Amino acid sequence: MSNTQASKPAPSKGGGLAGMVVADSGISFVDGAEGILEYCGYDIRDLAAKSHFEEVAFLLWNGHLPTTQELESMKRQSRACRFLPPEVIAALRVLPRNAEPMAVMRTSVSMLAHYDPESEENTPIAHQHKACRLLGQISGVLAAFERIRRGEEPVKPRMDLDHAANFLWMLTGDDPDPLSAKALDQYLLLLAEHELNASTFSARVTASTESDLHSAITSAVGTLKGPLHGAAVQEAMVQFLEICTVANVEPWFRQVRAEGRRVMGMGHRVYKVRDPRAAPLMANLERMVEATGERQWFDIARTLETIAMREPYFRERNLSANVDFYSAPLLYSLGIPVDAFTCMFAMSRIVGWTAHVYEQQANNRLIRPVANFIGEHQVPWTPIEERG
Ligand code: CMC
């Protein structure tokens, strides 16, 4: 073997592209030190208090808040796209009932491309149509698969309901109660966009090859599926279920610390303070809890956060509640199955992904970084019989 170690560059420190700027973007702004998140310049806390998901989708796609006329036209267009092609429903029926919902989502997004009349067109107008269609279809896929795996028939979408309420309708077949619909709407708004998180970056990398929108979104869904990203919300709920009672929070936490395990729903690559989405999500959950009287998961989450924040280990590493910490009990309170939580994330983030694909393709340059090579050079080839 050659010995070229001396000429090698030093290995990169830390990796993970931490802190590296890889694109110009006007879609969202994150200040991790101050805990600020803005969509197109609007503070997320303002939007959560005053706006709603469909309006925010328009904002992220167009860069400005809609007029009444623009919003009505966008709603008409996106609501008309809620129906799934029958072939996709047929495919959902033959998938294994124990399939992971995010894997089903990944397959479905890819399959939807075959029934989209503009799937291979990369023009801005085709992109707009496809983004609108995917917004409606992704929620339909999740609701239909959930019902099919429970042995029930999918429920047809309704045109008179907003996005969140229509999803609850398709999931349950019952008129959604306004509190749940509002809570879900706010959840969708809060998770719709988050700068260059891993799945959005993935979508942009695929888009930068001038591939089609469905391919970019399929990449993003696959990336969101991982437990350090989108699936952390499921893991967070698994941990709350494992804790089970408020009295068990402290002993559970001590055990997790002793075993060196991570507390899911805490810590963030960018935020070094509490995630700005945690407070509105917590308030949202609290409203649900007050209405239903079912305090268990809210109280467990609050107690766990308080205990963790007292711990020097967490404070020294700036580990605070992230977006998943209160999303988990909120989605649970809404009756969403735990293994479908990450799909709820995708149902919201489809807006940010499609906005980023559009932005990437509007001013494209192939994303192709380089590696810091740490292997050997000029290794002499040896015949197979001489290899030990
Ligand atoms: N619990 C305990 N320790 C933690 C945690 C945690 N949740 N997160 C990070 N640490 C520790 C980690 O062990 C390391 O300690 P040391 O310096 O002693 O080795 C230090 O903090 C830095 O961790 P890191 O993994 O190098 O930090 P990162 O920026 O690469 O990771 C993270 C960020 C989100 C992957 C990580 O905080 C984590 O795994 N959190 C739990 C999973 C989670 O909630 N993910 C959702 C992220 S927000 C939504 C989304 O993006 O989808």
Boltz pocket constraint, residues with backbone or C-beta under 6 A from the ligand:
constraints:
  - pocket:
      binder: B
      contacts: [[A, 16], [A, 197], [A, 227], [A, 228], [A, 229], [A, 230], [A, 231], [A, 232], [A, 261], [A, 262], [A, 263], [A, 264], [A, 265], [A, 266], [A, 267], [A, 268], [A, 269], [A, 270], [A, 317], [A, 319], [A, 322], [A, 323], [A, 324]]
      max_distance: 6.0
